[in-house]
Amino acid sequence: MAGIVDVAKTAGLNPVKCPHCGYNIRTGSVVFERLFRAILERVRSGEIVKIGGFGFFRRSIKLARVNPLGRVKLVGRDVIDASGETAGPRIKIIFKQSRVAKAFLNKKEDR
């Protein structure tokens, strides 16, 4: 599995030589990390983030539930006990690819 540093190297963003000291710096991975953190923050606040030619990110909220019968019940990874304790609301992120990205992924290689 490729990590953020590997993707940055493939994109030609990592490592970059500092113009002042000449040392290699990892700006590419920092750019990706900040970009995805900003996307997550906007999605968490309820916005839909669209990246043209790639897709969009949105959130989905699974509402809290209570076990009304007092039985022990498994909800996802949480167990609700007989006291009627609730499983808190969950937020998950949904990504939907664009038609352009889908066409790129399904394109047959030239042989």
N, C-alpha and C positions, 0 to 999 in steps of 0.2 A: 504494500500500500504506500503510495507516495504521500509525503508530508508537505507542509507548507513551504519548507525550504527547497524541496525538490521541484515543486511547481514554480517557485520564483526563479530557480536556476534555468528551468526550461524556457521560461518567458524572457530570459535575459536580464532579469532584475537583480539577481543575487549571485555572487557578491559584486559590489560596486567599489571602485577605487575612490578613496577620498581625495578631492583635488588639493587639499592642504597638506596632508601628511603622507599620502600614498598607500595607506593601509587599506585592506579590503574591509568593507563594512556590509552588514546584512540589512540593507534598506528594503529589499524586496519582500522579505518575510514580514517585516514590520508593517509595510504598506498593506499586505494581505490581511494580517491580523487586525489592523485598525479598521479596514474596510468591512470585514465580516463582523467585528464588534459593533460597528455603526449600524449595519443591517439588522443585527439581533436586537439592538436597542430600539430601533424604529418598529420592528415587528412586535416586540413586547408591548410597545405603547399602542398598538392596534393598527398601525399603518400597513399598507401593502407596498412592498418595495419591488419595483420592476426594473430589470436590467435588460435593455433592448438587445435582441438577438440571442439572449441566454435564457431568460425566464423570469418568474416572479416568486417572491416569498410572502407568505401570509401566515397568520396564526389561527389556530383552532383551539377553542376552550372546551374542555370536558367538565361539565358542571359537577359540583359536589353532590354526593348522594348519601342518603341515610337508609339503613336497613330497618324498615318499619316492623318487621316480624320478630326482631330480636334474635335472629339466627346468625351464626358465624358464616360470613360470606367473603369470598375472595373477589376483590375488585382490583384488576390490574395486578400490581405487586403488593397491595395493601390488604390486610385482613380487617374487616369490620367486625367487631365483637358484639356480644349480646346486649351491651349497654346502649346500643344505637349510635355509636361513635361514627362520625362522618368521614368519608374519603374526601379530602379537600379538592378544590378545583385544580385541574391540570391544564397547562398551556403547552401545546406542541407546535412545531413549525412545519409548514407544508410548503414544498417547492414544486412548482409546475414549470416544466420546460417550455420554451417557445417553439413555434413551428420551425424556425431557422435552426435552432439547436437540435431538434428532433431529426430534421433532414440531414444535418451534418453527421449525427451519430449513426443514422441508418444508411448513409451513402456507401455504395459498394466501391471498394478500392479498384483503381485502374490496374489491370493485369497485363 
